[in-house]
């Protein structure tokens, strides 16, 4: 199986390299040959936004080697914990420093020298960590069929063909960024590899130079583009905008829809989770105005149900409950230990999303909230409970803290005297500590003092009451 369709091209801006056709096939084959001599087991690959990262991923996929895609900014101690739990055959593009016990440095990688590891299930292709920045992530196990079917479904819904040119506006280890890569390559389109991102000057130079046709972003990107007074008229080939990675304000969706439509373009709002490889919906651009607030219907091959409190499911309109998705792109299951890498499909193609929502009369999904304590910071899923623990252990003087999701950021209420300069300084220190630990901008962590964190009668934190203060 291959993700590289006929005519696909990779352009790396930093090096000026372009690979296509036989040259691209040869480059992938060279990477695959380098993997052949590695021990058995899953591969870990740190994924900076570079051509070599893409080639390693494509080589592993084509060679049938299961590969876990790792944030290159992940703290080494967290990476080592993952290595101890899953004992990968190798860590590709390893960080600088000594290899952990059981591994030896080999070129730019760490190679396992300890006894044989568990052989991954033959269907397993890609593993992506969930909520891993704060420690102890699970790995989502995605099959080749899930990756390919989702890439094809997205390409069909967005009308991607060989003329499309997409930039790497998102990290490659992030499921949304990976889906942009997959859905374009599978249709023989072009991917422009540029590392500075949407807020970088070099990114927009590359958009203009390489005639980029589409841009994928999370809500934070669009908030920043609004501040930058982004005008799509400056980029005549850029005519498709897509948004996922958390709910974006309806007024912001409408604003960017108006901007891109004014120049003959289109905007698509999408919804997904890593566990669905990762997209589940696309809102057709021609219905965005009338369906504002919706994330659209299920992608081709998928379907939604709404689970009521009594456990029954319905597709009747306007009934709110947990969103349940069924489709060929649903994960095989999770893995928390090495032994689970050998497991088969354990969820039966059914994903209980943990999101609350309802369907309208046309089958369009509207998300209304979350069942679980998961927030998103600039599109990155983060456990709110882990975030609270991170603040408490940051040695900034905060013992009692409560985190609540607030769109594309997290608000943390710290039990400190309100209105005092010292409390404000402590809150700034906490935001900075979280930013440094998670490698995300401080604006994603709004730490606020509160005289007393409210509690329920049970003694648990009253998060609903805190949400009313947002």
C-alpha positions as CSV (number, residue, x, y, z in Angstrom):
1,X,0.0,0.0,0.0
2,X,1.2,3.5,-0.8
3,X,0.1,7.0,0.0
4,X,1.9,8.5,-3.0
5,X,-0.4,8.9,-6.0
6,X,0.8,9.4,-9.5
7,X,2.1,12.9,-10.1
8,X,2.6,13.7,-6.4
9,X,5.3,16.3,-5.6
10,X,7.1,17.3,-2.5
11,X,8.8,20.7,-2.4
12,X,11.1,21.7,0.5
13,X,11.4,25.4,0.7
14,X,14.5,25.5,3.0
15,X,16.7,23.3,0.7
16,X,15.0,24.1,-2.6
17,X,14.6,20.4,-3.3
18,X,11.6,19.1,-5.3
19,X,10.9,15.4,-5.6
20,X,8.3,13.9,-8.0
21,X,7.8,10.9,-10.1
22,X,10.7,8.4,-10.2
23,X,12.9,10.6,-8.1
24,X,10.3,10.7,-5.3
25,X,9.8,6.9,-5.6
26,X,13.6,6.4,-5.4
27,X,14.0,8.6,-2.3
28,X,11.2,6.7,-0.5
29,X,12.8,3.4,-1.5
30,X,16.1,4.5,-0.1
31,X,14.5,5.3,3.2
32,X,12.7,2.0,3.2
33,X,16.0,0.2,2.6
34,X,17.4,1.9,5.6
35,X,14.6,0.6,7.8
36,X,15.0,-3.1,6.7
37,X,18.0,-3.7,8.9
38,X,16.3,-2.4,12.1
39,X,15.1,-4.8,14.8
40,X,11.4,-5.9,14.9
41,X,8.9,-3.7,16.6
42,X,7.3,-0.3,16.1
43,X,9.4,2.7,15.0
44,X,9.4,6.0,16.8
45,X,10.0,9.0,14.5
46,X,10.4,12.6,15.7
47,X,8.8,14.7,13.0
48,X,10.2,18.1,12.4
49,X,8.7,19.8,9.4
50,X,11.3,18.6,7.0
51,X,11.4,16.6,3.8
52,X,13.3,13.8,5.5
53,X,10.5,13.4,8.0
54,X,7.9,13.0,5.2
55,X,10.1,10.5,3.4
56,X,10.7,8.4,6.5
57,X,6.9,8.3,7.1
58,X,6.1,7.4,3.6
59,X,8.8,4.7,3.6
60,X,7.5,3.1,6.8
61,X,3.9,3.2,5.5
62,X,4.8,1.6,2.2
63,X,7.1,-1.0,3.8
64,X,4.5,-2.1,6.3
65,X,6.4,-0.9,9.4
66,X,4.2,0.6,12.1
67,X,5.5,4.1,13.0
68,X,4.7,6.4,15.9
69,X,4.9,10.1,15.0
70,X,6.5,12.1,17.8
71,X,6.5,15.8,18.5
72,X,10.1,16.9,18.0
73,X,9.7,19.4,20.9
74,X,8.5,16.7,23.3
75,X,10.6,16.8,26.5
76,X,13.3,14.1,26.5
77,X,12.1,12.7,29.8
78,X,8.6,12.2,28.4
79,X,10.1,10.6,25.3
80,X,12.2,8.3,27.4
81,X,9.1,7.2,29.4
82,X,7.4,6.4,26.1
83,X,10.4,4.4,25.0
84,X,10.4,2.4,28.2
85,X,6.8,1.6,27.8
86,X,6.8,0.6,24.1
87,X,10.4,-0.4,23.5
88,X,10.5,0.7,19.8
89,X,12.9,-0.9,17.4
90,X,14.5,2.6,16.9
91,X,13.9,6.2,17.5
92,X,14.5,8.0,14.2
93,X,15.8,11.6,14.2
94,X,16.6,11.1,17.9
95,X,17.4,14.1,20.1
96,X,20.9,15.0,21.0
97,X,22.4,13.3,24.1
98,X,23.1,9.8,25.3
99,X,20.7,7.0,24.2
100,X,18.6,5.6,27.0
101,X,19.3,2.1,28.5
102,X,18.8,-0.7,26.0
103,X,19.6,1.6,23.0
104,X,22.7,2.6,21.1
105,X,23.3,5.6,18.9
106,X,23.3,4.8,15.2
107,X,23.7,7.9,13.0
108,X,21.0,10.3,14.0
109,X,18.9,7.5,15.5
110,X,18.7,5.4,18.7
111,X,18.6,1.7,17.9
112,X,17.3,-1.0,20.3
113,X,20.0,-3.5,21.4
114,X,17.9,-5.2,24.1
115,X,16.0,-8.4,23.5
116,X,13.4,-8.7,20.7
117,X,10.3,-6.6,21.1
118,X,6.6,-7.3,20.5
119,X,5.7,-7.6,16.8
120,X,3.0,-5.1,16.0
121,X,-0.3,-6.3,14.5
122,X,0.1,-6.6,10.7
123,X,-2.7,-4.0,10.1
124,X,-1.1,-1.4,12.3
125,X,0.4,1.5,10.4
126,X,0.5,4.7,12.4
127,X,0.5,5.6,16.1
128,X,-0.2,9.0,17.4
129,X,0.0,10.1,21.1
130,X,-3.1,11.6,22.8
131,X,-2.8,14.4,25.3
132,X,0.9,13.5,25.7
133,X,2.5,16.8,26.5
134,X,1.6,16.6,30.1
135,X,2.8,13.1,30.5
136,X,1.8,9.4,30.2
137,X,0.0,9.6,26.8
138,X,-1.8,6.6,25.3
139,X,-1.1,5.8,21.6
140,X,-3.9,5.8,19.1
141,X,-3.5,2.7,16.9
142,X,-4.5,3.5,13.3
143,X,-4.6,0.8,10.5
144,X,-3.5,1.3,6.9
145,X,-7.1,1.0,5.8
146,X,-8.1,3.7,8.2
147,X,-5.4,6.1,7.0
148,X,-6.1,5.5,3.3
149,X,-9.9,5.5,3.6
150,X,-9.8,8.8,5.4
151,X,-7.4,10.4,3.0
152,X,-9.6,9.4,0.1
153,X,-12.8,10.6,1.9
154,X,-11.3,14.0,2.6
155,X,-9.9,14.3,-0.9
156,X,-13.4,13.5,-2.3
157,X,-15.2,16.0,0.1
158,X,-12.7,18.8,-0.7
159,X,-12.3,18.0,-4.4
160,X,-8.6,17.6,-4.2
161,X,-6.9,16.8,-7.5
162,X,-3.4,16.9,-9.0
163,X,-3.6,20.7,-9.4
164,X,-3.9,21.4,-5.7
165,X,-0.9,22.7,-3.8
166,X,-1.0,22.6,0.0
167,X,1.6,23.9,2.5
168,X,2.6,22.4,5.8
169,X,0.7,25.0,7.9
170,X,0.4,22.4,10.8
171,X,2.9,20.1,12.5
172,X,3.4,16.7,10.8
173,X,2.9,14.8,14.1
174,X,-0.5,16.5,14.6
175,X,-3.3,14.4,13.1
176,X,-4.8,17.4,11.2
177,X,-1.4,18.2,9.7
178,X,-0.9,14.6,8.8
179,X,-4.3,14.4,7.1
180,X,-3.5,17.4,4.9
181,X,-0.3,15.5,3.8
182,X,-2.1,12.2,3.2
183,X,-5.2,13.6,1.4
184,X,-3.0,15.6,-1.0
185,X,-0.4,13.0,-1.8
186,X,-3.0,10.2,-2.4
187,X,-4.5,12.3,-5.1
188,X,-1.2,13.2,-6.8
189,X,-1.2,16.8,-5.6
190,X,1.7,18.9,-4.3
191,X,2.8,19.5,-0.7
192,X,5.1,22.5,0.0
193,X,7.2,21.8,3.1
194,X,7.8,25.1,5.0
195,X,8.6,25.0,8.7
196,X,7.9,28.6,9.9
197,X,4.1,28.2,9.9
198,X,1.2,30.5,9.3
199,X,2.6,33.3,11.5
200,X,6.0,33.2,9.8
201,X,7.0,35.6,7.0
202,X,8.8,32.8,5.1
203,X,5.5,30.9,5.0
204,X,3.7,33.5,3.1
205,X,6.6,34.0,0.7
206,X,6.3,30.3,-0.1
207,X,2.5,30.6,-0.6
208,X,3.1,33.2,-3.2
209,X,6.2,31.6,-4.9
210,X,4.7,28.1,-5.1
211,X,1.1,29.1,-6.1
212,X,-0.4,27.5,-3.0
213,X,-4.1,26.8,-3.4
214,X,-5.3,25.9,0.1
215,X,-4.6,26.7,3.7
216,X,-5.5,24.5,6.8
217,X,-5.7,26.1,10.2
218,X,-7.0,25.8,13.8
219,X,-9.0,28.5,15.4
220,X,-5.9,30.2,16.9
221,X,-4.5,30.6,13.4
222,X,-7.6,32.4,12.2
223,X,-7.7,34.7,15.2
224,X,-4.1,35.7,14.5
225,X,-4.8,36.1,10.7
226,X,-7.7,38.4,11.6
227,X,-5.3,40.6,13.7
228,X,-2.8,40.6,10.8
229,X,-5.6,41.8,8.5
230,X,-5.2,38.8,6.2
231,X,-6.4,39.6,2.7
232,X,-6.7,36.6,0.4
233,X,-6.7,38.9,-2.6
234,X,-2.9,39.2,-2.1
235,X,-2.6,35.5,-3.0
236,X,-4.4,34.9,-6.2
237,X,-4.0,31.1,-6.2
238,X,-5.1,30.6,-2.6
239,X,-8.8,29.9,-2.8
240,X,-9.6,27.2,-0.2
241,X,-9.6,27.6,3.6
242,X,-10.2,24.7,6.0
243,X,-10.6,24.8,9.7
244,X,-10.6,22.1,12.3
245,X,-8.8,21.5,15.7
246,X,-11.6,22.8,17.9
247,X,-14.7,25.0,17.7
248,X,-14.2,28.4,16.1
249,X,-16.4,31.4,17.0
250,X,-19.3,31.6,14.6
251,X,-18.6,35.2,13.8
252,X,-15.0,34.4,12.9
253,X,-16.1,31.6,10.6
254,X,-18.6,33.9,8.9
255,X,-15.9,36.6,8.5
256,X,-13.4,34.3,6.8
257,X,-16.1,32.8,4.7
258,X,-17.0,36.2,3.5
259,X,-13.4,37.1,2.8
260,X,-12.6,34.0,0.8
261,X,-16.0,34.1,-1.1
262,X,-15.3,37.7,-2.1
263,X,-12.4,36.5,-4.2
264,X,-14.2,33.4,-5.6
265,X,-12.9,31.0,-3.0
266,X,-14.5,28.6,-0.4
267,X,-14.2,27.8,3.2
268,X,-14.8,24.4,4.8
269,X,-15.3,23.8,8.5
270,X,-14.3,20.2,9.6
271,X,-14.5,18.1,12.7
272,X,-12.4,15.2,13.7
273,X,-10.4,13.4,16.4
274,X,-7.1,11.5,16.2
275,X,-9.1,8.3,16.9
276,X,-10.8,8.8,13.5
277,X,-7.6,9.1,11.4
278,X,-8.7,12.0,12.0
279,X,-11.5,13.7,10.0
280,X,-15.2,12.8,10.5
281,X,-17.0,15.7,8.8
282,X,-16.7,18.4,6.2
283,X,-19.2,21.3,6.0
284,X,-19.8,21.9,2.3
285,X,-18.7,25.5,1.5
286,X,-21.9,26.3,-0.4
287,X,-24.0,25.6,2.7
288,X,-21.8,27.2,5.3
289,X,-23.9,30.4,5.5
290,X,-27.2,28.5,6.2
291,X,-25.5,26.0,8.5
292,X,-23.3,28.3,10.4
293,X,-22.3,26.6,13.7
294,X,-22.4,23.1,12.2
295,X,-19.4,21.0,11.4
296,X,-21.2,19.3,8.5
297,X,-22.4,15.8,7.7
298,X,-20.3,12.7,8.0
299,X,-17.6,12.1,5.4
300,X,-18.4,9.5,2.7
301,X,-18.4,6.1,4.4
302,X,-19.1,7.3,7.9
303,X,-22.3,8.0,9.9
304,X,-23.3,9.5,13.2
305,X,-25.6,8.6,16.0
306,X,-26.5,10.4,19.2
307,X,-26.3,8.4,22.4
308,X,-28.9,9.4,25.0
309,X,-28.4,9.2,28.7
310,X,-30.1,5.8,28.8
311,X,-27.5,4.4,26.4
312,X,-29.8,4.2,23.4
313,X,-28.9,5.8,20.1
314,X,-30.9,8.0,17.8
315,X,-30.5,10.0,14.6
316,X,-33.7,12.0,15.2
317,X,-33.0,15.8,14.8
318,X,-32.4,18.2,17.7
319,X,-31.8,15.5,20.4
320,X,-28.6,16.2,22.3
321,X,-26.3,13.5,23.6
322,X,-22.9,12.0,23.1
323,X,-21.8,11.9,19.5
324,X,-21.0,8.4,18.3
325,X,-19.3,7.8,14.9
326,X,-19.0,4.7,12.8
327,X,-16.7,4.4,9.8
328,X,-13.8,2.7,8.2
329,X,-11.4,5.3,9.5
330,X,-12.0,4.5,13.2
331,X,-8.9,3.5,15.1
332,X,-8.0,-0.1,16.0
333,X,-7.9,0.9,19.7
334,X,-5.5,2.4,22.2
335,X,-2.1,1.1,23.4
336,X,-0.7,2.0,26.8
337,X,2.0,-0.8,26.9
338,X,4.2,-2.6,24.4
339,X,2.0,-5.8,24.5
340,X,-1.0,-3.9,23.2
341,X,0.8,-3.1,20.0
342,X,0.0,-6.6,18.9
343,X,-3.8,-6.3,19.5
344,X,-6.2,-6.3,16.7
345,X,-9.3,-4.2,16.2
346,X,-10.8,-3.8,19.7
347,X,-13.4,-1.0,19.2
348,X,-15.3,-2.5,16.2
349,X,-15.3,0.6,14.1
350,X,-17.3,2.5,16.7
351,X,-16.0,5.7,18.2
352,X,-17.7,7.3,21.2
353,X,-16.3,10.8,20.8
354,X,-16.8,12.2,24.2
355,X,-18.4,15.3,22.5
356,X,-22.0,16.4,23.1
357,X,-24.0,17.4,20.1
358,X,-27.1,16.9,17.9
359,X,-28.0,16.3,14.3
360,X,-30.4,18.6,12.4
361,X,-33.0,17.4,9.9
362,X,-30.4,17.1,7.1
363,X,-27.9,15.0,9.2
364,X,-25.6,18.0,9.8
365,X,-23.8,17.8,13.2
366,X,-23.7,20.6,15.7
367,X,-21.2,20.2,18.6
368,X,-22.4,21.7,21.9
369,X,-19.8,20.6,24.5
370,X,-17.6,17.9,26.0
371,X,-18.2,15.0,28.3
372,X,-14.6,14.5,29.3
373,X,-12.1,16.9,30.8
374,X,-10.1,17.6,27.7
375,X,-9.3,21.1,26.4
376,X,-7.6,22.3,23.3
377,X,-4.8,24.9,23.1
378,X,-4.2,26.1,19.6
379,X,-5.7,22.8,18.3
380,X,-3.6,20.6,20.7
381,X,-5.6,18.2,22.9
382,X,-4.6,18.5,26.5
383,X,-5.9,16.8,29.7
384,X,-7.2,19.5,32.0
385,X,-6.5,17.3,35.0
386,X,-2.9,16.9,33.9
387,X,-2.6,20.7,33.4
388,X,-3.8,21.3,36.9
389,X,-1.1,18.9,38.2
390,X,1.5,20.6,36.1
391,X,0.7,24.0,37.7
392,X,0.8,22.5,41.2
393,X,4.2,21.0,40.6
394,X,5.7,24.1,38.8
395,X,7.0,25.6,42.1
396,X,5.3,28.9,41.5
397,X,3.3,29.0,44.7
398,X,0.0,27.6,43.5
399,X,-1.6,24.7,45.4
400,X,-5.2,24.9,44.5
401,X,-6.1,25.3,40.8
402,X,-9.0,24.4,38.5
403,X,-8.7,24.3,34.7
404,X,-11.6,24.8,32.3
405,X,-11.6,24.8,28.5
406,X,-12.3,28.1,26.9
407,X,-12.4,27.7,23.1
408,X,-8.8,27.5,21.8
409,X,-7.2,28.1,25.2
410,X,-7.5,27.0,28.8
411,X,-8.4,29.2,31.8
412,X,-6.9,28.1,35.1
413,X,-8.3,29.6,38.3
414,X,-5.6,29.7,41.0
415,X,-6.7,30.1,44.6
416,X,-4.9,33.4,45.4
417,X,-6.0,36.7,46.7
418,X,-7.8,38.5,43.9
419,X,-6.6,42.0,42.9
420,X,-3.1,41.8,44.4
421,X,0.0,42.5,42.4
422,X,1.7,39.5,43.9
423,X,-1.1,37.1,42.8
424,X,-0.9,38.5,39.2
425,X,2.8,37.9,39.2
426,X,2.4,34.3,40.3
427,X,-0.2,33.8,37.6
428,X,2.1,35.1,35.0
429,X,4.8,32.7,36.3
430,X,2.4,29.8,36.0
431,X,1.5,30.7,32.4
432,X,5.1,30.9,31.5
433,X,5.9,27.6,33.2
434,X,3.1,25.8,31.2
435,X,4.2,27.5,28.0
436,X,7.8,26.3,28.5
437,X,6.7,22.7,29.4
438,X,4.2,22.3,26.6
439,X,6.1,24.4,24.0
440,X,2.9,26.4,23.3
441,X,2.5,30.2,23.5
442,X,1.7,31.7,26.9
443,X,-1.6,33.1,25.5
444,X,-3.0,29.6,25.5
445,X,-2.9,29.5,29.3
446,X,-4.9,32.2,31.0
447,X,-4.1,31.8,34.7
448,X,-6.4,34.0,36.9
449,X,-6.5,34.5,40.7
450,X,-9.7,33.6,42.6
451,X,-10.2,34.0,46.3
452,X,-11.8,30.6,46.8
453,X,-12.1,27.8,44.2
454,X,-15.8,26.8,44.4
455,X,-16.6,23.2,45.5
456,X,-19.6,21.0,45.1
457,X,-21.2,19.4,48.2
458,X,-19.2,16.3,47.4
459,X,-16.0,18.3,47.9
460,X,-15.2,18.2,44.2
461,X,-14.4,21.4,42.2
462,X,-17.5,23.0,40.8
463,X,-16.3,23.4,37.2
464,X,-19.7,24.5,35.9
465,X,-19.7,27.5,38.2
466,X,-16.2,28.4,37.1
467,X,-17.3,28.2,33.4
468,X,-19.9,30.8,34.2
469,X,-17.1,33.2,35.0
470,X,-15.4,32.9,31.6
